[in-house]
Amino acid sequence: MEEEITTFQELGLSRVQAKVYITLVTKGNLGISTLSKLSELYRTDTYRVIKELENKGLVERILMNPTLFKAIPLEESISILLQRRAKTERQLRQKALKLKFGLSKETKRKEVVDDSQFVLVPAQRVMDRIGKAVNQTQKSADLIISNINSVRGIADLVDKIKKSWNRGVKWRIVVCREGTKDETLWNRVDFCTRKLSQIKFIACNPLDLMGIYDQKETFIVKNPRMGLKESPALWSDNPALIHLASDHFEKIWSQGIECRNLEKANQENDSNRTKRNSGSGDKQANQAFCRTFDALFEQLFSQKLGNSF
């Protein structure tokens, strides 16, 4: 009976209403005493539930001594409940649109006066927010992709990236050597051959995963080893932070190998791995950059900004 009760709950009945109705459907016409016993309810509760089901048009009363109660046919009951649910959903949709319209006006007023922000976006919302940023980008997008999981995350944005090319958006992407092995993505989108995109490969695995869009907003993933879909990310339109992130990107970009073709890029990465990772100063600078954002993330977590988004 548990599955049937759950279905009736999804159709709009309470659990006790579903139990009483199912009992009448399966056992036939019943008096209040027998119905209470079979439904495992107190007599007073059974009277209350019967009255509720009568008001919904699902139960009828047989006038005799003692009074009996019967359920209307199951097919009719389901039809009534579905119609009522459809009506409720239409009303709710209207209310939601009204709510959206009212709050949107207030939000627009607030956005005009808001200062730059730091927002910790929860993991399940990161791809949606990045997708929105890509759709709004008009000039440039700079990315650092740290591992194969991140590359596969970018694959979900392929259609949005192609549309951005039509707007003239220029992309620069730094990918670690591991990412070059996922040839499906790069071949499918033609990143390496597009005039509006440049890719450079680095032999090491960078300690950060980030994107900068139009030099107006940035996303920095908290745990780059987890990829785009599993880790929260810091979003900000703060000019100082964007400047810091941009400087870091340019440093990593200058170390990369230009993408001419995948096979050659892999060969060059193999032959230059030691050379390009031998500079301890660069490595220390990269680690210092990541520690800065680790501290910022911890501060945001302590303030529970993620719950307010």
C-alpha positions in Angstrom: 0.0 0.0 0.0 2.9 2.3 0.6 3.5 3.0 -3.1 -0.2 3.8 -3.6 -0.2 6.2 -0.7 2.9 8.0 -2.1 1.2 8.3 -5.5 -2.0 9.8 -3.9 0.2 12.2 -1.9 1.8 13.4 -5.2 -1.7 13.9 -6.5 -2.5 16.2 -3.6 -3.9 14.1 -0.8 -2.4 14.0 2.7 -1.1 10.6 3.9 -4.1 9.9 6.2 -6.5 10.9 3.4 -4.8 8.5 1.0 -5.0 5.7 3.6 -8.7 6.2 4.2 -9.5 6.5 0.5 -7.5 3.4 -0.4 -9.1 1.4 2.4 -12.6 2.3 1.1 -11.6 1.4 -2.5 -10.1 -2.0 -1.6 -12.6 -3.0 1.2 -15.8 -1.5 -0.1 -18.5 0.4 1.8 -17.6 0.7 5.5 -18.9 2.1 8.7 -16.9 4.5 10.8 -15.8 1.9 13.3 -14.5 -0.6 10.8 -12.9 2.1 8.7 -11.1 3.5 11.7 -9.8 0.1 12.6 -8.6 -0.8 9.1 -7.0 2.6 8.5 -5.3 2.5 12.0 -6.8 5.9 12.9 -8.6 7.2 15.9 -12.4 7.5 15.4 -12.3 11.3 15.7 -9.5 11.5 13.1 -11.4 9.2 10.8 -14.5 11.5 10.9 -12.3 14.5 10.1 -10.6 12.8 7.2 -13.9 11.5 5.8 -15.3 15.1 5.9 -12.2 16.3 4.0 -12.6 13.6 1.4 -16.3 14.4 1.0 -15.4 18.0 0.4 -12.9 16.9 -2.3 -15.7 14.8 -4.0 -13.9 11.5 -3.4 -16.1 9.9 -0.8 -19.9 9.6 -0.6 -22.1 8.9 2.4 -24.8 6.2 2.4 -27.7 7.3 4.6 -28.7 4.2 6.6 -28.2 2.9 10.2 -25.3 2.7 10.7 -24.0 5.3 8.2 -21.7 3.8 5.6 -19.1 5.5 3.5 -18.0 4.6 -0.1 -15.3 5.8 -2.4 -16.2 7.0 -5.8 -14.6 4.9 -8.6 -10.9 5.1 -8.8 -10.8 6.4 -12.3 -13.0 9.3 -11.4 -10.9 10.1 -8.3 -7.7 10.3 -10.3 -9.3 12.5 -12.9 -10.6 14.9 -10.2 -7.2 15.0 -8.5 -5.3 15.6 -11.8 -7.6 18.4 -12.7 -7.3 20.0 -9.3 -3.5 19.7 -9.5 -3.4 21.3 -13.0 -5.5 24.2 -11.7 -3.2 24.6 -8.7 -0.1 24.6 -11.0 -1.6 27.2 -13.3 -2.4 29.4 -10.3 1.1 28.9 -8.9 2.7 29.7 -12.3 0.8 33.0 -12.4 1.9 33.8 -8.9 5.5 32.9 -9.7 5.5 35.2 -12.8 4.0 38.0 -10.7 6.7 37.4 -8.1 9.5 37.3 -10.7 8.2 40.6 -12.3 8.0 42.3 -8.9 11.3 41.2 -7.6 13.1 41.7 -10.9 12.3 45.5 -10.7 13.7 45.6 -7.1 16.8 43.6 -8.2 17.5 46.0 -11.0 17.3 49.0 -8.7 19.6 47.3 -6.3 22.2 46.3 -9.0 22.5 50.0 -9.9 23.8 50.9 -6.4 25.6 47.7 -5.5 29.4 47.9 -5.0 31.6 45.1 -6.3 30.9 41.7 -4.8 32.4 38.5 -3.7 30.0 35.5 -4.0 30.7 31.9 -3.2 28.7 30.0 -5.7 27.7 26.4 -4.6 29.0 23.6 -6.8 25.6 22.7 -8.3 25.2 26.3 -9.6 28.7 26.8 -10.9 28.1 25.6 -14.5 24.9 27.6 -14.8 26.7 30.8 -13.6 29.7 30.2 -15.9 27.3 29.6 -18.8 25.5 32.9 -18.1 28.9 34.7 -18.0 29.8 33.1 -21.4 26.5 34.2 -22.9 27.1 37.8 -21.7 30.7 38.0 -22.8 31.2 40.4 -25.7 35.0 40.8 -26.2 37.3 38.3 -24.4 37.4 35.2 -22.3 40.6 33.9 -20.6 40.6 30.4 -19.0 43.0 28.2 -17.1 41.9 24.6 -17.2 43.7 22.5 -14.6 42.8 18.8 -15.3 40.8 16.4 -17.4 37.6 16.9 -15.3 37.7 20.6 -16.1 38.2 19.9 -19.8 35.0 17.7 -19.7 33.2 20.5 -17.9 34.1 22.9 -20.7 32.6 20.4 -23.1 29.1 21.3 -21.7 29.7 24.9 -22.8 30.5 24.1 -26.4 27.3 25.6 -27.9 27.6 28.8 -25.9 31.3 29.1 -26.9 30.4 28.7 -30.6 27.7 31.4 -30.2 30.3 33.7 -28.6 32.6 33.3 -31.6 29.7 34.7 -33.8 29.8 37.8 -31.5 33.5 38.2 -32.1 34.6 37.0 -28.6 38.3 36.1 -28.4 39.2 33.1 -26.3 42.5 32.3 -24.7 42.8 29.0 -22.9 45.6 27.4 -21.0 45.3 23.6 -20.7 47.6 21.2 -18.8 49.1 18.4 -20.7 46.6 16.0 -19.3 43.9 17.9 -21.1 45.4 17.5 -24.5 44.6 13.8 -24.4 40.9 14.5 -24.6 41.0 15.0 -28.3 37.3 14.7 -28.8 36.6 18.1 -27.4 39.3 20.0 -29.2 38.6 18.4 -32.5 34.8 18.8 -32.2 35.0 22.5 -31.5 38.1 23.3 -33.6 39.6 25.4 -30.9 43.1 25.1 -32.3 42.1 26.3 -35.8 39.7 29.1 -34.9 41.0 32.6 -35.5 39.1 33.8 -32.4 40.6 31.2 -30.1 44.1 30.5 -28.9 45.2 27.5 -26.8 48.5 27.0 -25.0 49.5 23.8 -23.3 51.7 23.6 -20.2 53.4 20.5 -19.1 52.6 20.9 -15.4 49.2 20.7 -13.7 48.3 24.3 -12.6 47.1 24.7 -9.1 44.2 26.8 -10.1 41.1 26.7 -12.3 39.7 30.1 -13.3 38.1 32.2 -15.9 38.0 35.9 -16.7 35.3 37.4 -18.8 35.6 40.8 -20.6 37.9 41.8 -17.7 34.7 42.5 -15.8 34.1 39.3 -13.8 36.0 36.3 -12.7 35.4 32.7 -11.5 38.0 31.0 -9.4 37.2 27.4 -8.5 37.9 26.5 -4.8 39.2 23.0 -5.4 40.6 22.7 -9.0 41.4 19.0 -8.6 37.6 18.3 -8.4 36.7 20.1 -11.6 34.0 22.5 -12.5 31.0 20.5 -11.5 32.1 19.3 -8.0 33.6 22.3 -6.3 32.2 25.7 -5.3 33.6 28.8 -7.0 34.3 32.3 -6.1 32.6 34.8 -8.4 33.6 38.5 -8.3 33.4 41.7 -10.2 35.9 43.4 -7.9 38.4 45.3 -10.1 41.4 44.6 -7.8 40.7 40.9 -7.8 40.2 40.8 -11.5 43.5 42.6 -12.0 45.2 40.1 -9.8 43.7 37.2 -11.6 44.5 38.7 -15.0 48.2 39.2 -14.1 48.3 35.6 -12.9 46.7 34.4 -16.2 49.2 36.4 -18.3 52.1 34.8 -16.4 50.8 31.3 -17.0 50.0 32.1 -20.6 53.5 33.3 -21.3 54.8 29.8 -20.2 52.5 27.8 -22.5 53.2 26.1 -25.8 51.1 27.4 -28.7 48.6 24.9 -30.0 49.4 24.1 -33.6 48.1 20.6 -33.6 47.4 18.1 -30.9 50.1 15.6 -31.8 52.8 18.3 -32.0 51.6 20.0 -28.8 51.9 16.7 -27.0 55.4 16.0 -28.4 56.5 19.5 -27.4 55.0 19.2 -23.9 56.9 15.9 -23.5 60.2 17.3 -24.6 59.8 20.6 -22.6 58.3 19.3 -19.4 61.4 19.6 -17.4 62.5 22.9 -18.9 59.2 24.6 -18.3 58.8 23.3 -14.7 62.3 23.8 -13.6 61.8 27.4 -12.5 61.2 27.3 -8.7 60.3 31.0 -8.7 57.3 30.5 -11.0 56.1 27.5 -9.1 56.3 29.4 -5.8 54.5 32.4 -7.3 51.7 30.0 -8.5 51.5 28.5 -5.1 51.4 31.9 -3.4 48.5 32.9 -5.7 46.5 29.8 -4.8 47.2 30.3 -1.0 45.8 33.9 -1.3 42.5 32.5 -2.7 42.5 29.6 -0.3 42.5 32.2 2.6 39.7 34.2 0.9 37.6 31.1 0.3 38.0 30.1 4.0 36.8 33.5 5.0 33.8 33.3 2.7 33.0 29.8 4.1 33.1 31.1 7.6 30.6 33.8 6.7 28.4 31.3 5.0 28.0 33.4 1.9 27.4 30.2 -0.1 24.0 29.8 1.7 22.9 33.3 0.7 23.3 32.8 -3.0 
